[in-house]
Amino acid sequence: TMWVGAAWHMQTPLALVGANTCVVLELVRHGGDGADDACVAWARVPLNKDKATTRHFNVSMLAAPVDLRKGKAVPIESFISGEIVVHETPPAAAEQ
């Protein structure tokens, strides 16, 4: 078991997210001493603007490397869990 904490803020408003949009998370091993970093595994978390709510997620990790163009992902025996928190920005005062 490995516990990691991180926060990421999506800069694109959900209203602009298209069909089949996802967030790709990579588990990267840092090489150190000038060695290259290497992707160990990755996960795909789908985003659906019509069903976007604050929720917990648990998805299977997939074998590296990440290549979404091939359309083939190989699951491995690892999972990643997290929280998606959706915040709505209130309308600007000028728009009220």
C-alpha positions as CSV (number, residue, x, y, z in Angstrom):
1,T,0.0,0.0,0.0
2,M,1.2,3.5,-0.9
3,W,-0.5,6.7,0.4
4,V,0.0,9.9,-1.6
5,G,-1.7,13.2,-1.2
6,A,-2.1,15.8,-3.9
7,A,-4.5,18.4,-5.1
8,W,-5.1,19.4,-8.6
9,H,-7.3,22.2,-9.9
10,M,-8.8,21.9,-13.4
11,Q,-8.5,25.2,-15.2
12,T,-11.2,24.4,-17.8
13,P,-14.8,25.1,-16.8
14,L,-17.0,22.0,-16.9
15,A,-19.3,23.8,-19.3
16,L,-16.5,23.6,-21.9
17,V,-15.7,19.9,-21.4
18,G,-16.6,17.8,-24.4
19,A,-17.8,14.2,-24.8
20,N,-15.3,11.5,-23.8
21,T,-13.2,13.9,-21.7
22,C,-11.1,12.4,-19.0
23,V,-8.4,13.2,-16.5
24,V,-5.2,11.0,-16.8
25,L,-3.3,10.4,-13.6
26,E,0.2,9.0,-13.8
27,L,2.2,7.3,-11.1
28,V,5.8,8.3,-11.8
29,R,9.0,7.0,-10.3
30,H,11.6,9.8,-10.1
31,G,15.0,8.6,-11.3
32,G,17.1,10.9,-9.2
33,D,20.8,11.7,-9.9
34,G,20.0,12.8,-13.4
35,A,18.2,9.6,-14.4
36,D,15.0,9.9,-16.4
37,D,11.6,9.7,-14.6
38,A,9.5,6.7,-15.6
39,C,5.7,6.2,-15.6
40,V,5.0,3.1,-13.6
41,A,1.2,3.0,-14.1
42,W,-1.7,5.3,-15.0
43,A,-5.4,5.7,-14.6
44,R,-8.2,7.3,-16.6
45,V,-10.9,9.2,-14.6
46,P,-13.8,10.0,-16.9
47,L,-15.5,13.5,-16.7
48,N,-19.1,13.9,-17.6
49,K,-20.3,17.5,-17.3
50,D,-23.9,16.4,-17.1
51,K,-23.3,14.2,-14.1
52,A,-20.4,16.2,-12.4
53,T,-20.9,16.1,-8.7
54,T,-18.6,15.9,-5.7
55,R,-17.9,12.2,-5.3
56,H,-15.4,9.5,-4.4
57,F,-13.8,7.5,-7.2
58,N,-11.9,4.2,-7.3
59,V,-10.4,3.2,-10.7
60,S,-8.1,0.5,-11.9
61,M,-4.5,1.4,-12.7
62,L,-3.3,0.6,-16.2
63,A,0.1,-0.6,-17.4
64,A,2.5,2.0,-18.6
65,P,3.1,3.7,-21.0
66,V,0.2,6.0,-21.5
67,D,-1.0,6.0,-25.1
68,L,-4.6,7.0,-25.5
69,R,-4.4,6.8,-29.3
70,K,-4.1,3.0,-29.3
71,G,-7.4,2.5,-27.6
72,K,-6.0,-0.4,-25.7
73,A,-5.3,-0.2,-22.0
74,V,-4.0,-3.1,-19.9
75,P,-5.3,-3.3,-16.3
76,I,-2.8,-4.2,-13.6
77,E,-3.6,-5.3,-10.0
78,S,-3.5,-1.7,-8.6
79,F,-6.2,0.9,-7.9
80,I,-6.3,4.6,-7.2
81,S,-8.9,6.2,-5.0
82,G,-9.6,9.9,-4.5
83,E,-12.2,12.6,-4.2
84,I,-13.5,14.8,-7.0
85,V,-14.8,18.1,-5.6
86,V,-17.0,20.2,-7.9
87,H,-17.2,24.0,-7.0
88,E,-19.6,26.3,-8.9
89,T,-18.4,29.8,-9.3
90,P,-21.1,32.3,-8.4
91,P,-22.2,34.7,-11.2
92,A,-20.3,37.9,-11.4
93,A,-22.0,40.9,-9.7
94,A,-22.4,42.6,-13.1
95,E,-24.4,39.6,-14.4
96,Q,-26.9,39.6,-11.5
